[in-house]
Amino acid sequence: MKILVLSLLRIGDIAMSAGVLRDLRARYPEAQIDLLLNKQCSQIAPLLKSVDHFYYFDRQALQAGLGDANAPVFQSYELLNELLDQVTETHYDLAINLTQYRLSGWLMGLIPAKKRIGLVLEADGRASFNSNWFRYMNVQIDQEGVEVFHFNDIFRFALGLENAVQTELVSSNSQQPALVETEAGQLEAHAIVGESKTLVSVQMLTSDTKKDYPLVQYVRALSDFAKRHPDAQLAILAAPFEQERLEPVVSQLKAAGHKAFLAVTSFEGALSVVKRSRLLITLDTSIKHLAAAVGTPVLEICVGSADPYRTGADLQGAIVLQSKEACAPCSHSKACHRETHFCSSRISSSAVALVAGELYEKRTFQLAAIAEDESEDLEILRVDRKAAGFYALTPVAEDFTEANIGRWIDLQCKKLWITGNEAPDDLGTEILKLSRFLKAHHTKVADFEWRHLLEDFERRAMEIEGRINGFKAGLRYLHGTYEDPQKLSEFVRGLIHFREKTRGSALFSSFRKSLDQVIEDDISPAFTRFRHIHDAVSEIEARTQLHLKILRTLTSLLAGEGAFDSQEHL
C-alpha cells in the first residue's frame, strides 16, 4: 500500500500531528508512507521516522516567480508542474490532506490517488472531504468556545486510527515516540546540557508577539521557581535569530544566582535537549509539541490566540495556564485590540512558579489549591488523554455543574454522531469510557447527585424529542407548500423559538450552529432552504436520540444501579 500525506502548515503543526503519522505507520506497518510539506519546514524531516519519503512544496520560490517582473512568465507553473510530476509518478492508494485550506485542496484535486481523504477541490471548484470528521473540521474552524475536538483526534477518527492503535498487533509500534532523536541532535544536546538530571527547558518567545508572555514577568517567574528549586538548571531555548534578545534574560538570571544558560540549537538539537529535561515551560510554540512527542512534562502559558483545546500539547498530564480574559483566545490574523495585553498580564509570575514547582517535583496535589487562589484571573487546566478516549482539557478542580457535565456528554454524543457509530457494543464501550472519565474527575459526587442531574438532563432531552416530532409533522405539511413565503416564515419562527429554548442549555447548546445556518439563510431558493431545514431537523433528532441513550446508560453506571451491560441498557 502507498500512502501520501499532505501537511502544508507550519512546523509546529507538523510536530503536533507527528503522533498521527506514527499511528498511521502502526496501522499500516508494511505501507510506503510519504509526506508533502513546505520546504521551510524541512528541518523536521530527520525526526519523522514514520515517513519513507518527503516532497517539498517551495512556496517562497513559487511566490517569488509570480511577483518578480524579471522572472520567466511560466517559472512558477513549471516549478509546480515538476513537483506534481514527481508526486504522480508514484501511484498512491491513499492520499490524506491534514491541511484544511484552499491550496492543499487544489493540490489534492490534482493527485490521482485511488482514495482521497480530507479537503479535495476539483477542477470545477467542487469541494469534497470523503470523511464526516474532515467535514466537521471545516465547520469547527469557525466555532468558538471549548465544545471542540483536538485536531489530532479529528485526524485519528477520520483515518480509523482510534481503535487500530489499541490492538495487540500494533501496540508496540504505537508506543514509539512520535518524533525520534537523531545522532546529530544527541551530540548537540550533550555538548550543551551534558548529563544533567535537573534540567528545565524554557521557551520564552513565539513567532507571534500576541502569544508572548512579558519577559519581565517570565524572568520573575523563573527566578521564583529557581529560589524554591536551587538544584534546577534552566536551559533557555533559542533559535540563532533569538539569541541576541534572550542573552540579557540569561544574564539577569545568572546575576540573581540561578543556574541558567542559553541553549542555541537546531530543531534536531532542541528535541534532544527537551527529551533530557525534567520539565518544559513554554508558550504556544512548536517546542511544546516536541516535548509531547517524547513524553517530557509540559507547562504551557497560554496567551493571545493560543487555543489549547484544538492545538494543545497532546500529552497526558500536560498543564495549561490560561487567563480568564473574555477575549481570549483571539483571532490569529488580528492584532490585539486593547491598550494592554491583559490576557498575559493577568497570569501572575508567582502562579507560573508554583505550578512549575509542582511539575518539577512530579506531584500535582497542590494544583487545585493554587487554582483556587488564582481563580479570579487564571484557569489551570490539565490534559487527560486516557480516560475519555479523546483529548480532554479540564480544570484541575472541575466543579460538578450542569455546564461541565453537559459539555462532556455533548462532546461524546457529537463524536458518536459524526462517526455514525451506533452499534450497541461500540456505543456501550464509548459510554463506559465517558462514565469512567466523569467518575475520575468528580470522585466526591454521590450517586443521588448523579441521578438528579442525569434524570433532569433526560427530562429535557425528552422535551426536545417532543418538539422535534412536532417539527417533523410541520415539515410533512410544509413539503407541498414551502414556496409560500408566509408558511415558510412561520416554520422558521418556530425554529427561532426552539433555538432560544436550547441556547442556555449545557447539553444542547451545540444545536445552535445548525439552527443558525437555516434560520439566517434568507437568500437561498425556497426548495434549497426547505432541504437545509429538513437536514437540520434530522440531525438534531439523531443527536437527541443519542443523548437519550447516553444519559440512560450513564444513570445506570454512575447512580449505582448495578453492573454495566451494553445490550441491556441500550
N, C-alpha and C positions, 0 to 999 in steps of 0.2 A: 504494500500500500504506500502511496506517495501523498504527502500532506504539505500544503503550503499555508503559512500563517502570515497575515499582514498586520503589522503593528507600526503605524506611521506617526505616533505621537512622540512625546519627549522621552528622554532616557529614564526618567522616574516612572513613567507609565509602563515601560518595558520591564523594568526591575520589579514593579508591583505584580505584573502578570507572569513573572518567571515561574511561579508555582503552578500556574495553569499549564505552561509548556511542559514542566516536569510531569504533571499528572497525565497530560496527553501522551507523553512518552511511556508512562506506566501502563496506560490503556492500550497502546499500540506499540509494544516493545520492538517489533521487527520492522516497523514502518520507517520510511525516509521522511524526516520532518525538516522542512526548510522554512526560513524566516525572511520576509522582506521588511526592512526597516530603513529609517532615514540615515543617510551617510554620517551625519554629525553625531549619531548615537553608536557608531561602530566600536567604541571602546568597551561596550558591554559584551560584545560577541565572545571574547575568550572565556567569559564566565558562564555562558549558556551551554552547558554540556549536553542538554537535551536536544540541541539543534544540530543537524548534519551539515547544512549549507546556508550561507547568508547571501541575500541580494541587497544591494544598497540603492535607495532612491535618493538621488542627488538634487534635492530641492533647490539649493543655492545656485547650482550651475544652471538649472532649468530657468529659474527666475532671472538670473543674470543674462541668459541668452535672450529672454523676452524683453528685457529692459534696456539692453545695450544696443544703441543705434549702429555701432560698428560690427556687431556680431552678424554672421550669416543668417538670412531670413529663417531657414529651416533648422538652425542649430539645435534648439530645444526639442523640436519634433524628432530629430534624428537621435538625440540622446534618449528620449523616452521610448522611441521605437526599438532602439538597441536593447534597452532593459527588458522590454516586453518580449523581444525575440529570445533572450536568454531564459526568461521565465517559462515561456510556452514551449520551449524545446523539451522540457520535462512534462509529460502528460500526467497531470495531477488527478488523483481520485477525489481529493477533497481540498477545497480552499476555504480558509476561515478568515474573516475580517474582524479583528479585535478593535478596529478604529471606526468610530461612528461619525464620519463626516464625508463631504461630497467627493473629495479627491480619491480617497480609498475606495469609495463606492464605484467611481468610474473605472478605476484600475481593476476592481473585481469583475466588472462587466466585460473587460477585455481578456480575462483569463478563462480559457475553455476547460475548466475542471468538470468532472462528472457530477460533482455535487458542490454547491457553494452555500456557506452559512455565514450570516452577518449581512450588513448592508451591501446590496448589489444594485448599481444603476445601469440599466440597459441603454442602448443607443437611442431609444425613443424617450428616454427620461424616466421610465417607469422604475419605481423602487421596489425591491423585494428583500426579504430577510431569511426566509426558509427556517424560521425559528420564532416561536412565541416570545422567547426570552430576549432576543435581539430586538424584536419589535417593541417589547416593553421598555428596553433600554433607551430606545429612541424617544419614548414618551417621558421616561424618568428624568432625562437630562434637564427638562424644563420644570420639574417638580421641586418644591421647596419643602423643608421640614425633615423629619427623621424617619418617616414611613417609607424608606427606600432600601434597596439591596446594594451591598458592596459590588463593585464592578467584577471582582474576581468570582463572586458567587454567580452572577449573571452568566459569565463565560462558562463556568463549570456546569451549571444547569443546562445551558444551551447545547453543550457538547457531550452531555451524558456522562460527565466525569464524577459526579457526586457519589454515586454508588460504586463505580468501577474502581476507584482508588481505595475502597474499603475491602475489596475482595482479597482473598488469600493469595491469589495468583500474582497480584501486582503490589501488594502491600509493602514488600521490601524495597521495591523501586520507588514507590511514592514517598517513602520516608527519607529519601536522599535530599540533601539541601537543594533548594530551588536554584541557587547560584553556587558555583563551585570555585574555590580558590585556584589561582594559577601559581606556578612556581615563581614567576616574576613578582607577583603580588606578595607572596610569602616572604621572599627575600627583602622586598621593600619595607614591609611591615616590621620584620625582625631588626632591620637597620634603624628604624625609627623608635620602636617601643620595646625591643628586646623581649624578655620573657616575663614581663610584669603580670602579677596576679591581681592587681588592684587598679587596673586601667579603667578609666571612664572616658569614653569618646564624647565629644561635644561638637555639634554642628550649629553654628551661630548665624549663618547667612543663608538667604534663599535667592532665587532668581527674580523674585517679585517683592519689592520693599513693603508692600501691604502685608505680607506674611512674616515680616521680620519682627522679632521681639527686641525692644530697645536695648542696645548694647550696655547702657548704664545699668539697667535692671538685670540683664543677663549676667554681667560681671558680679553684681551684688549677690545674685542667687548662687553663683558658683563659689564665691567667697564664703557665704554662709554654709554651704554644703561642705566645703573643704575644712572649715573650722571644726565641724562635727565629725569629720572623717579625715583626719590628717594623713592617713596612710594612702588615700586615693591619689592617683596620678591622672591629671586632666590633660587629655590629648585634644587640643583644639584643631579640628579637621579643617583643611583649607585646600582649595584648588590653587594652582600657581597664581591666578589673577586675583585671588582674595588675600594673598599673603600680606601685602602692604597694609591693608585695612585692619587685619587681625593682629599684627605684631604688637601694637600698643596694648591690646587686650591682654595678651600673654605677659607683657611687661608689668601691667598692673597686678595681675595675679601673683607673679613672682615676687614683686615688691612687698606684697602682703604676706609673704612667707609660704605660699602654697606651691605644690608640685605641679607646675603647668608647663606645657611646651607646645609649640606649633608643629602640627603634623601635616606637611605639604605632600600630598600623594597624588598618584594617578588613580583612576577609577578602580583598577585591579588592586592597588595598594590600599585604597580606602576599605574595600571589602575585607581584606585580611586584617587591617587594624581593628575594624569593628568586630570581627569574629573573635579577636583576642580580648575584647572588652567585657567587663562585668556589667556594663550599662551603657546605653546610648541616650544622651539628652539631645533632642533635636527639634527642629521646626519641620514644616511640611516640605521635605526635600526628598530627592532620590535616595539619600543616605538612610532614611528610616526604612525603606524597602530593602536595602542591602542587609540591614540588621534583621528584619523579619525573615529574610531568605536563609539566614544562617543561624537563627534562633537566639540572637542576643536580645536581652530585655530592652524595651523601648519606653522612653518617656517623651511624648510629643507635646510641645507647646503650640496649641492650635490657634492661629491668629488670621484675621483678614478673610481671604477667600478660601482658606484651607477647609476642606469638607471631610472630616474623619469618617462619616457614615458611608460615603461612597469610595473613598480612596485612602482610608487609614491603614496603618501598618497591620498587615494580615497575619497577626501573631497572637496566639493565646496568651492572655495576661498583659498585653501592652496597655500602657496607661496614657490617657489624653487629658490635658488640661485645656479647658475651653471657657472663654469669657461668656458671661450671660448677656452680653450686649445684644440688643434686639436685631441689629442689622447684620450680625454675623451668622453664617458665612455670607460674604458679599459676592458680587459678580467678579469673575476673573478679569473681564475686559474693561472694567470701570475703576477709576481712581477713587480713593476714599473721599466721601462727600462731606466729612465732618472736619471741624477745625483741629481736633485732636484725635489721635488713633486710640480711641477708648478701649477697643477690644484687646489691645495689647497692654495698655497701662493698667487695666483692671486686674490683670494677673499678677499678683504680688510676688516679689522675688523670694519672700520667706516661704510661700506655698510651694514654689518650684523646688527650693532647697529641701523642704521637709519631705515632699513626695519622692524626690530623687534619693534621699537618705533611706527611705523605706525600701525602695527597689534595690539599692546598693547592698543593703543588709539582707536581701532576699526574704522580706517579710511584707505583709500587707495589712496587718490587723489594725494599724492606726490610720489607714487611709480614710475610713468612714469618719473618724473624729476630725481629721484635717478638713474633709469636705464640709462637715457641719460648721466648722469655724469660718470657712471661706464662702459659705453658701450664698451670701448676698451678691458676690461678684463672680464666682467661679464654679464650674462644674468639674468634678473629677470622674472620668469615665474609664471603664475597663473593657477590653475586648474579650469576649467569650466565643471561641471558635468551635468548641466541642459540644456543648450541651444541646443546643437547638438544631444542630446540623447545618447552620449557616453563620456567617459573621454577624455577631450581635454586640452592639456597643451600649453598655448600660452604666448608669451612675453607680459608683462603688457602694452606695447605700440607697438603692432604688426604693422609693416609697410604694406601699401597696395601695394604689389608686386605680380608679376606672381608666384613667388615661394611659397609665403604664401597662396594665394588664391587657387592655383593649388593643394597644399598639402591637403587642406580640401575637395576639390571636389573629389580628387582621393581617399581619405580615405572613403568618403561616398559611392563612386562608388564601392570600394572594399568590403565594408560592405554589400551592396545590392547583389553584385555578389556572395560572399561567402554564404550568407544566401539563395540565389536562390529565392529571393522575388521580383517578377516583377508584382505583382497585382497592377493595376493602382491606386487604393485608397491608399494602403500602400506605394507605391512608392511616390505618391504625398505628403503624410504626412511626409515621411523622407526628401524630398527636402524642404518642408516648414520649418522643423526644421533647416536644413542647412542654409536656407536663413535668418532666424532669428538670427542664430549664427553669420553669416558673417556681417549682418547689425549691430548687437550689438557690434562687435569688430572693426567696421570701420564706425563709426557714421558720419564722416565728408566727406565721399566719395560721390560725386554727382552721379546722375542717369546716366549721359552720360559717366562717367568714368567706371561704372559697365558695361554699354553696350559695350563700346570699348573693355574692357578686355574679357568679356564673348563671344562676337562675334569673337574675334581673336582666343580664345580657340576653338570655334565651327568650325572655318575655318580649323584649324589644325586637329581637330578630323575627319572632312570630308576627309582631305587628307589621313589620316591613314586608314579610311574606304576604300578609293580607293585602297591603297596599299594592304590591306587585301583581297579585291576582286581579285587582281592580284595573290596573293599567293594561293588563293583557286583554281583559274584556273590552276596554276602551279602544285598544289597537284593532281588535276584530271589527268593531263598529267603524273605526276611522279608515279601515282598509279601503273601503269604497268611496270615501268622502274626503281623503286627505288633500285634494286640490281646493277644498273650500277653506279659505284663509281663516274664517271665524272658528270653524271646528278645530282646525289645527292649532290655533292660538289658545283655545280653551284647554286642549290637552296639554300644551306646553305650560300653561298656568298651573295645572295640577302637578307637573314635574317640578316647577319652581317651589311650590309649597312643600313638596316632598324633600327637595334639597335643603330647605331651611330647617325641616324637622330633623334631618340627619347631620346637619353641619356641625353641631356641637357634640356629636357622639364620638367617643373614643374608638368605638368598634366599627363605625360605618362612615366616618368622615372621608375615607378614601373613595367613596362613591361619587364624591363631588366632582372629580375630574371628568368622569364620563358624562355626568349630568350637565356640567358647564358647557361641554362641547356641543351638545344637542340643543340646549336652551339658548345659547348665544349665537347659534348658527341661523341667521335670518337672511342669508343670501343664496343658499343652495336651492335648487329646484325642489318643488313640493315632494316629488317621489323620493329624491335623494335624502331629503330631511326626514321623511317618514321612515325610510330604511335605517337611517342612523339612529332614530329614536327606538325603533324595534330592536336593533342590536344592543343599545344601551340598557334597555329593559331586560333583555335576555341575559346580559352579563350580570346585572345586579341580582336577577333571580338565581342564577347559578352560584354566585358568590354567597348569597344569603343561605342557600341550601347547604353549602359547605360550612358556613358559620354555625349553622344549627347542629350539623354532625360533630363538628369540633367541640362545641360548647357542651353537648350532651355527654360526650366521652370524657371531656375534662372534668365535668361534675363528678362522674364516677371515679376517676383517677385521683382527684385532688380532695374530694369531700368524703373519702373513707367508705365508699360503698362496696369495696372488695377488689378482687384481682382484675387485671386488665385482660379483656378478651375482645379482640378487634371484630370478630364476626358477630358476637353477641351485641356489642354496643353500636355497631354501625349497620 
